[in-house]
Structure formats: C-alpha cells, structure tokens
Amino acid sequence: MMDNDIRVLLVEDSISEAKLIVSSLLSSQILFKLKQVAAEDELKEQLKGFNPDIVISNYNVASLNGLKALKIVKEHSPKTPVIILTLPNNEETAIACYRNGASDYIFKNELELLGPAMQRALLKSKFPESYEILNENDKRSIDTFELIDHTISDMLLILDSQGHITFASSSYHRILNNKKIETGYDFFSDVHPGDRGLTLQTFHDVLKGDSDKRIEYRLIIQDDEYKHIESQWNAAVDELGHVRQIILVARIITKRKRAEEALRESVKHFRALLENISDAISLINPYGIVLYTSRSTNRVLGYSANEFVGTNVFDLIHTDDLSTVLEQMTVLRKKEGSVQSLQFRIKHKDASWRWMEGVVNNLTHEPSVQAIVFNYRDITERKEAEEAFRENDKRFRALVENSSDALILISGDGIISYVGPSFSHIVGHSQEETLTVNLFQFIHPDDRKQTESLFNELLKRPRHILTIQFRMFHKDGSWRWMEGVANNLLTEPSIGAIVLNFRDITDRKKANEALAEEKGRLLVTLRSIGEGVITTDILGRVMLMNKSAELITQYTQEEAFDKPIRQILPLRSIKSEESIDHPVDKVLKTKRIADAADHVLIMHRNKERHIITDNAAPIQDKDGNLLGVVVVFRDTTDRLKMEEELLKARKIESIGILAGGIAHDFNNILSAILGNISMSKMKLEHGNKEKSLELLIRAEKASERARDLTQQLLTFSKGGAPVRKTSSISDLLRDSANFSSAGSNVRCEFAISPNLWQVDMDGGQMSQVINNLIINARQAMPNGGVVTIEALNIIFDSDNTKYGVLLKKGNYIKIAVRDQGMGIAPENLQKIFDPYFTTKKTGSGLGLATSYSIIKNHEGAITAESISGKGTTFIIVLPASKNIMPVQKVQESRPAPAHGKILIMDDEDIIAEMSETMLTELGYQVRTAKDGKEAIEMYIKHKNAGSPFDVVIMDLTIPGGMGGEEAIKQLIDFDPNVKAIVSSGYSNDPIMANYKNFGFTNVLTKPYQIRELARIIESAFTDNSTL
C-alpha cells in the first residue's frame, strides 16, 4: 500500500454487495486499501487498529444497522467521515442518518456516485479550515484548493461577494468545454435563465449567513445544450463572522434528472388510483382557476368535475376567510415548492357553507404538474365539534383546531398528559389507563426506535409538524396501524405539549397489502398462460408483456418497455406481406374490442416469419376512461403447418380413389366413342349413311361427356380461374336445372326476378354448380318432390360476412336452391364442402367441393341451411356485373359459309388437322404451324407479301417450343392490330381467364365443336377493338 492510499473500512455482511462497492470505487480511479467488517466488536477493533480514513456502512447489515454503526464511529473516532448506503427511495432513513452525523448517503442503485461522495467527505475531513474561511489574499488557501482540485472529481468554485468566480476547478473548465474563465468572471452568466432567480436567491441567503444550502440548477454548456447540476453552497467567514466568500461544490446529475422525468411520466398511469382517495384534490393556477379536480370533489362539495373545472375557487370561499386564504396564497406563490395549510369555509352546491381543511403545494415549476396542488377534506363536523369543545375548555382551543381523529398531549419526555375522547374508541384504553403513561409503551417494538428518533428531532424544532406511521397496542390485544400528525407546541403557553392527532389506518394497510398480493397473483397468472399478452398505454407504448409474448416477439420486457407496439409486434398480411392496420390503433381510436384477421404475419427481430391470431381490448377505469390496451395473441405457425400436412396426406390418400373413379368414367366414355365409331364404319361400308350419322352423333355426345369430366377435374384441381363473360344467369338456371332433373320424379319450380342483374361468369362452370345441386336434391328425394330455384337482386351497404366469407359492399345476385328431402345432419353440415366427404355409398365427394371452388373463384359465397326432416337450402351469392351486355339467343344451326385467311399454330397434328378441316369446311383458307417461331415467320411473310392472315389461332402451350404467350408479344410488336385467339385444354391457366390482358382477342377452350369454332372466329372478324 502506498503512503497516500485511502484506508476504507466497509461495514457489510454480503460478499456480492461488497464486490459491487469495490468495483464502484475502482471505477472512480481512487487508490485505496479496504477492510470489511460485519459485527460491532469487529468495527470497534478496526477503528483502533486499522485507523480508517473513511467508513462506508450498509444501513441494512443484519447485526449492525447503519445508525448503530454511525453511533459507534462517532464515539470511537469522531473525526472519521461516514457514508451510509441505503435502499432506493428510502429518503426518510437517509435523512435520519444525515442528521445523526453521516457525511453523506448514497442509494444502492446509484453506486456510481460513491467515489465523488467519498472524495467530498475526505476533503471536508482533511481541510476543515477551507470550509470556515478563505481569504482571497491568502496564497496558502488558494494552494489548498488547487490541491483539492486534483483529489476530487466534483466541480469546485469560489465566488466573491459580487458573484464573480475567483477560483474554478479543472472539472468545471472541462464541463464548459475548456471555456476561458478569468478572475472576475460572472458565475450567473452560465446559469440557465429559468434558474437564475433560484441561484441568486441562494447566493444572497448564504451571504446573509444561511450556510450549507443545497439546490439544483441548469448549467449552460453552449447555446442549445445544458446540464442539470446539484450544488452545495457554504459561506467562508472571517474571525469576525463576516462572510468573505462562498464555496460551491457541484456535480452533474443530468442522468438522474432524466430518470426522475421518466418516473414522473410513469406516475401518470396511477392517476386512476388517485381518483379513489377520500380527500378531494384539485389543480389550480396562481389566480385560483380550477384546472383539474378529482371525483371526490363531488362527494365533498357536490360539484361534478365538469362543473368545478374552470371555476375560480376564490369566488366560492366565505368572505370572512377570503383575506386569510389570499394572504397565504400570496406567500405560496412567491416560493416554488412551498407548502401551506389552510382552513376556510366554502360554498357547497346545495348553498350551505362547509369547512375545509387543506394543504396547498406550489408545484408550478414542475413540468408534469405546472399548477398549485390543493388537497382538501370536509371538516365541517369536526369544526362544529371544535367549537363546542372550545366553549367547554378555552385551554384546548388551539389543540382542537389541530385535531384530526384521536388527540393526545405529550410532554417533552413522552408522558401522556391529556387524552381526547376519540382515543378510547380507536385504541380501547380509557383516559384513566392512559394518563401519566409513556406513549412509547403503546408503540410496537419494531416501530419504537424510529418513532423515538422522530420524536427527538421534533423536540429540537418548536412549532414543527411531522407525519408518522406506527403500530399501537389495542386493549383487545391486537396491534393497530396508526397515521398521525405531531405538532411541537411545547413553547405555546396555553398548551405546553406536543399535540398528536392520529387515526386508525389498519383497514387501509390491509387493503394495500391485499392489492399488492392481488397484483402479484395477476403477474404470476400472466406469466403462466400460453397466450402472449402485451399491455400498452394510451400512446400505444409497451408497458407490460408476459413470458409467452417475449418468446413470440423475441423481445424481453426490458427491451420492449416504452417502445411502440408496432415495433415490438409488427403485423403484416399473409398474402402480400404488407403492413396492416394494427388492432391497438383500432382500439385507441374506437375504444372497442378489435379482432385482427384469422391469421396475420409477424416478422421476428431475427427475420423469422411467424403466423399468429390476435385480438385487442381497451383497459378502462371505473368511469370508462381509456388507460391503455391489452393485446392477446397466439403463435399458430406450427398448427397451420400441421393442418397443411394433414390436408396433403388426406389428398394423397384420396388419389387412389380419385384415379379409380376417373379410369372407370373414361373407360365407359371411350367404350361409347370407340363402339359407336366402329359401328358407324360398318354402316358406311354397307351404305347405310343415315344409321352411320346417328352413331356418330352418339360418339359426339360421349366426347362431350369426356369434355365435361375433364373440365370438372380441372376446375377442382386448380381451385379456380374461370373464363368469365358478362351474361344473364336467368336462362342458365332454368336450362341447367331442367336438364339435370329430366327423366326423374323431381320437378323444378322457378321464382326468378324479371330484372335480375347480369353476372361476370364462366357459363360452363356455373352450369356445373347448378347441375351438382340438382343432383344432390334428386338423391335427397328418392320418392320425388319439388326443387325450388329462387334468384333476386340484393345490395350490401357495407362489408358482409353473413355467408361465411367477406363480401365487399355492392350489388349481388342471390340464388337459393331448396329441396324437400330429409335434410343434413348437424354434425355433417360443416363438412359437406370438404373434398371427398360423402354420406352416399356411390358418391365421390367431389361435387359440392367443386361447386365451392367455382363459386369462390367467382368472388362469391355458397352456404347450406338444413332442418332435419324438412329439407336443405343451398344459397349462392355472386357479385353483379358492372357491365351490361345484350342477351343473345344461341341458335343451333349449321354455320353459314365464311371467307377469310386463318393461321393455326398447334404442335398436335390431330388437333391441327381437325381444326384445318373444320375451317376449310366453313370456307376459310387455312395454314398451319408447329410452334410460335414458325407461326411468326409465316405471319410476317404473308403480311409482307400483301396476303395477310385475318385471324391467328394459337395453342397456349408448346412443349419444347415457343407457345402462344411469347408468340403474341412478338406478333403485337410486328402488327399491333393482329387478331389472335388463344386455345388450350388447360382452362385453369390465368391467361385463359384474362386473355385480353395478354393481347388476345378471344379464347377457345379445348375440346370444341365446329359451331363453337365458327362463333369464335366470327367474333374475331367483327371485333373492332385495338390494342
């Protein structure tokens, strides 16, 4: 150890706490040697043997608390400074230690201040003369402070009687960015304008002899920057007691001030608690205008909050009391932070005069308050009792005026000399049992020492008032919590005692403990449930989150606190991954519960994608005021993945069943086609053309059945993409229903609105839906019956979910297909649209699933309603078309001869040959190409030769070659007016549904007949639209 190392004696029984203290001292770059003790005999031994320069004591050492350690040090080494370490927010303990001789006290959560505090204590201990006098001409004293400057980290200033700096430590220069400070520099020029009045007042108070002043102020670093400073002011006096100079020791507390601001903000969240206290609280401006009032005002004065806010409280005060109140308010306004106690009469809403007892606190300087806080209660009954008591005994007039509930008088040595009437009611002891007894005999042993300390402090300060809480022994053997106000009136001739007013607050204490326990249980519950829970304030900032929320969001409670909920729980659409409206914003706007979509996407902070379901609800106080929002959500990513895998497994399992059904149907169809064609050939060989034609017609019908089957399979496999055209659905309903019910014992009846709106639909797919529903109705009525088909126009004025899916507001067609069958069992009703679900022995389970897929891809909805024994109704809702097309009657006749030049592009020879034969039969000139490249070459060649093609028919898909999608782009580049028809057997391709968007004139779905081919070609000739 070096000779100049500081000897530190640490009173601490915790190794971990000792390590933190040593670490703090090391970070302060202090050279020291440390010894640790934890018992009284060890402390006394080391004070003598170790001879410490300073003692640091934890207040809460089990066998040696801070006050006891302090007392031992003062007895055995009175000049050794002592610093006490206390728990955070334990101001009363810290102040008690300071008053009993501690050099300083540090909260355990502010150990970074320990080093500077120790340096200050050593400075005062080693150079006491520097605090008594500093002569500006005394070179020795200046040298002393320059020496001090190198040993402490706090700022040190010496001011003359004009406020000019005569000495400034190097730390003060550093904080001002090495600003040049010469002798005579005005100290107050660097003080924030808002704090100059306070510093000037403190300066003048110290000059007058009021030494050891502590204030906080803001120090200007540069034009737009300042730091918060905590300072201690001491006067340097000469041998005659005249103040010659002022010593100012200061430290930067900007970090602490910011923490205090954050604490102030958090206090706002407990405003609802404030509203439930019994006393009334109002905020008023310096002129008496009420800015805010608590709900208790209604109970105390009869006025509602709306009635009382904006009122001038001075207008309601009794004229006999007004001058006194105004005088006290004038004193209060002059000094920020000052407190005044008031008693006055005020006019109740019922026109009666009520006595009020109140405390006013000038907090106009507090940014979060900026008003005078007025806490008051109705003491009318007490005043009346005091008046009666005053008439009975003049000696206790002042006493009664200060009484609250129970009232006793105590002598300077703690003996009870008077007991008020309510004492017996509260404590149970009679007046005879109490008089001449020492008060502290009634106080709980654990509270006695602190109460005695406060009592002794009160004895030193006449007319001083303090508030205390303690447990008092009741006559029934229980301990009751009391809250009291003690007033030192020993110097008052008419009283000559300490007046103690107190009340029983046992129930309030129990309620607070129960509230704390309930809060603890709530926190345990929140952390135990599986759903993520986050609460926010009214600005949408995170206040609390449970463990599940931390796991889902990958943020801890500490990381998420006070951050926007949109940052911690960002929600996106699963489909587009774009941001969506947050349910918290909806709740804050509407004050109602908000549900998000069934599944939304969140992005973890580690970029992982997760799917959740969530909802949000408002948090409100008893009056319905919004305090914040609670969000509850669950991660459904794994569950959805599992459901997808199960669905895939079910579909794979059904492939065998589906394949068998398809093979069976196609074998039947192919048998019909091959059989009829072979029979036709035989008839032709024998010259029987009429019979041959009949057989070919049968083969043609079988081919149409094959086409319908492939179309049904394509519709089901793709889940959608219809080739839509604007048309009337009225005829389709009649034709499809009549066709499906032909030859059965079921009759169809129609109730179709004559002005039914048109629909953008794929006629073939929509006919398939009606066909499936009629077949289901026939199977549900084996003994026959009536199927009713209704269709009408409906309008949704807002978004509608009545039919199981979200339908946007607008015009719709509603179709109802109702049978008279036995109905569907309730347990099966939710499954009927599932693929492969059937209750029939011969059913495949594809019909309704296909119908659901078709309607969904038309942006519509299909639902079922059923009553057992009374039939089933299927309801279809389709959006009405915004286009109006003339209704055209399709006539079955041989196409008329035509003229023109057609180019066919198809890689299948049989398709190209068939199409070429059909078009040649119709009168067209036809050329064929194998792929897009050949078709483009032929189109350009014939165009340049002056013999262009009128229409091009292009297969969409060419394996190993250029298909129609790429070919049409190049043809349009060459000839913007080209008329091209896209053709494919894949009707689920998006190009088939939206052909015009890709540059095609029309669409031709394979397989097709000559009449359909003729109609499509004719429409291409008559289409005058340009690209």
Summary of the structure (lengths in Angstrom):
residues: 1027
radius of gyration: 47.5
end to end distance: 95.8
largest distance: 152.5
contacts: 3090
relative contact order: 0.03
helix: 42%
strand: 26%
